[in-house]
Amino acid sequence: MTIARSRQISLQDTPYYHVVSRCVRRAFLCGEDAHSGQSYEHRRQWVVDRLGQLSRLFAIGICAYAVMSNHYHLVLKVDAEQAQGWSEWETLGHPPF
């Protein structure tokens, strides 16, 4: 049964969350393609770089991560104090005029 995200996340209980995401159809994002023999290992760094960019945009810290061939694990910390200190313009991602 699906549970609404607002009922799953409770910052009063813990700011830390383990997040997992897997490629569809058992596809491989990183590593070597068994059919073509082509290596996609360079994509692993793409994921790591993007995580760094996103952690600077949102009030979420990355405590730990593992990028596997067809999935990744993240341990994230929600920084509610930082987010509450943002102005409306910072929240929207626009500079004040």
ABEGO torsion letter per residue (X at the ends): XBBBAAAABBAAABABBBBBBBBBGGBBABEBBAAAGBBAAAAAAAAAAAAAAAAAABBBBBABBBBBAABBBBBBBBBAAAAAABBAAAAAGBBBX
